[in-house]
Amino acid sequence: MADITVFTARRGRTMEASMPTAEAVAVRDGHIVEVGTLENMAPWIDGYDHEIDDTFRDHVIMPGFIDPHLHPSMAAVLLPMEFTTVVEWDLPWSEIGAVGGRVELLDRLIELDAELEPEAPLFAWGHHPIWHGEVDRETLNNISATRPVIVWHRGYHSLIVNDACYRWMDIDLEAARRHPHIDVDRGAFFETGLGVAYRHMNSFLLGTERFRAGLDRMRQVIHHGGQTTIGDAAMGMYGFEEEWEHLKAVMERPDTPFRIQLMPAEMGPVGDEQSDEAMIERILAYPQRNTHRLRFSDHVKMFADGGFFAELLMLKAPGHLDGRHGEWMTPPERFEQVARAFWNAGLKIHVHCTGDLGVEMALSTLEKLQWERPRFNHRFTFEHFGISSAQQVARMAEVGALASVNAYYVYELSRAFADHTLGYERASQMSRLGSLERAGIRFAVHSDFTMAPAKPLNNAWVAANRLNESGEVMCSNERASLDAAIKAITCNAAYVLGLEDEIGSLRWGKRADFTILEADPYDVGAEGLRDIPIWGTVFEGEKFPI
């Protein structure tokens, strides 16, 4: 076997300003030794046994795409369910049609009830009240009085169950009534109440065969999107040790062509821990578990307000159109305490925040912590970043914050939220990226799969075009430039994960991770990004065609 493999291409896009394009990439032991032309590589080629691989002579080599925020375990739970969303899904094993209204949803649930074995629970994911109307316990009792029926919200942060499901879960309903995020009469579990539902369903949801089959499907999704690194932005949401064992079994295999950067989800001490200090000691020990493809670092995840799809975001005035209120996932006073503990321990904090009041809580906390104990290169990252103001963006720039944005909100939700949730002004400016770019804030875009398709080119397309599902441009001034959109799935996504010295661009010393395209994104322009065919990937020097 040759010491060095030189991959030639029609063009290489390096995402390095010093050498933006190249004709060849030389690889040894899974790392790049040189990028440039065959002529310039002569010292390497002449000095070592080598192979010229021209598989990509008609293709474009890009740095391996990165999705810094998705949830393998959440996907493993949802992918085996029946999809009932209002958008179509193009998955590696099937295409799933849209379920467009209330009648269609109820008809589909009736069909599924007739198809399933009598004892099997019916799990359906994708309900959204804006399109499907309200669904409650009695609605599902009418589907079946004997089968557990669980309708999971499109935004994942809530679910509805019927009476048979209460019996199946063996849940103490009187105790559940005292929980602030459970509505027993409606059959609703939301935000922190979802954790109660997990505990009573995990024996099924995390059953080894089911969960690992879901993870294996997740492997296919990631590869088909051209990704070579992903970030698990809430490791442990179902149970840390259970998830860890499943991830090792399914993902730590030679045929897995990507790595996972694991970020523990933390809201305070757990189990026998009696203090924030004990929690931090546990978090700092996680990297000792690292394997080749599964890696922890010093990044940690926190939560501000509720889910965006679920309309549980916390908003400044004028609030929600219909007068409802959102939910805090972490009470503000507790949020500051935990953030301070992480900050003082030198951890890099990522905060789920969806509404401008959630952004405000995270931002004011960051400003306070930076005043108390200044830190350089702290990488405090605003995750999702649904609703914000230009003034908040300016403050973020002043304190060195980053953003990892779900740009896909614009595509699926902007028109619906303009009409039903926020009004046009705020809805059209959701997931603002132009302001971030003008302020000089580094940002990535992510899928939060299954909130968006795990297709970085598609998410970059939304970021650069801001077209919604009906073809309407929503606030063109908040578009990202083409270059910024591509950086948001390569070099800047690597920066958000703290991996910019390893991945995200093509240069000497970095890992030989490539995404192989059949067209150059800079040639097709913003409008054509999502339509570029993907040949496959190269992961640490090994080819993985799709």
Secondary structure, DSSP 4 states (H G I P E B T S, - for coil): --SEEEEEEEEEE---TTS-EEEEEEEETTEEEEEE-TTTTHHHHHHS-EEEEEEEEEEEEEEPEEEEEE-HHHHHHHTTSEE--SS-EEETTEEE----SHHHHHHHHHHHHHHS-TTS-EEEEEE-HHHH----HHHHHHH-SSS-EEEEETTSSEEEE-HHHHHHHT--HHHHHTSTTEETTTTEEETHHHHHHHHHHHHHHT-HHHHHHHHHHHHHHHHHTTEEEEEEEEETSS-HHHHHHHHHHHHSSTT--SEEEEEEB-SS--TT--SHHHHHHHHHHGGGG--SSEEE-SEEEEE-B--TTTT-----TT--TTS----BSS-HHHHHHHHHHHHHTTPEEEEEE-SHHHHHHHHHHHHHHHHHS--SS---EEEE--S--HHHHHHHHHTT-EEEE-THHHHHHHHHHHHHTS-HHHHHTSS--HHHHHTT--EEE--TTTTS-S-HHHHHHHHHH-B-TTS-B--GGGPPPHHHHHHTTTHHHHHHTT-TTTSSS--TTSB--EEEESS-HHHH-GGGGGG--EEEEEETTEEEE-
